């Protein structure tokens, strides 16, 4: 059994890695485009994000539960699987990890490569409204949290190996869909870290309202329909 401090460190490290890889891959894509080399594209960025989530859930998810996302944590809170104080502390650890990940990329990557992409800060497409942005971020986060509940929370769900694959796949497929339109944060911490480091706060509320609503909805649906109503 791990204590709270160990769980918070795990949440910090997990979120740090997810933000480091997600924002770093966007900066790498920009570098490759500028230097005339074959770039990663949306597929490469999606694979990187999915592998980061899957890798950290595999490595340290057993310590803290592998949230690494305030939208997952609030889902566990509304279904009474996590206390209020622990929820606040988890959020703090996740936001600090996101900040550390973003500032690490900023310290390593040249300004000429991270500034054009605002350090990977998610942003709405020019013809994409805030309402549509919140809806798309909400739907993709809904899928992430639904997969989390179905494979991690549900003790009769998939095996641990399948759970890890499913989590990474959920993030990758969400990124493939949403990246061109919203930047595919699906995680308030993923949006907050690079926004703070780059000073790019445009439409920042979209990346809190959409994911948190999607996380709450997914957790309540799975809890009320598939867990509590399951026959003995």
C-alpha positions, 0 to 999 in steps of 0.5 A: 500500500502506497502512502499519499505522498508517494501517490502524489509524486507518481501523479506529478511524474506521470503528468510531467511525462505526458506534457513533456512528450505531448508538447515536445512532439509538437515542437519537434514537428515544427523543427522538422517542418522548418528544416525541411525534413519529413515531419511527424504530422498529426499521426506522429503527435497522436502516437506520441501522446498515446504512448506517453499515457500508456507508458506512464500508466504501465510504469507507475499507474499502480501507485496512484491509480494512474490518473494524470489528468484532473478530468479523471480525478474529478470523475473518481471524486463525483463517484465517491472513490476519492475524497475531497482533500485527496482530489485537491492534492491530486490536482495540485500534483498534476498541475505542478507536473504539467508546469515542470514538463512544459518548462523543461521543453521550453528550457531545452528547445530553441525559441525559434521552434517553440514560439511558433507553436506556443510551446504546444499549447492547445488552440482552436482552429480559426473557424472553430468556435469556443462552443464547438471546442468545448464540445469536442474536448468534452467528447474526446475526454469522455472517451478517455475517462470511459475507457479508464473506468472500464479498464482500471476502475471496473475490477471485472474489466479488461486485464492490466495489459489490455487496460494499458493498451486501451488507455493509450489507444483512447488518447491517440484516437482522441488526438487524431480527431481533435488535434486539427480543431482544438489541439486535443488537450483532453486534459486541463493540466495538459493545457495549463502547463504550456499556457503558463510557460508560453503565456498563451491563454487564448480560449484557455477556459475551453480546456477546463470546461470541456474535459471536466464536463466530459470526465464527470459525464463518463464516470457517472454513466459508467458508475450508475449503469455498468457498475451499480446496476450490475447483477450479482 
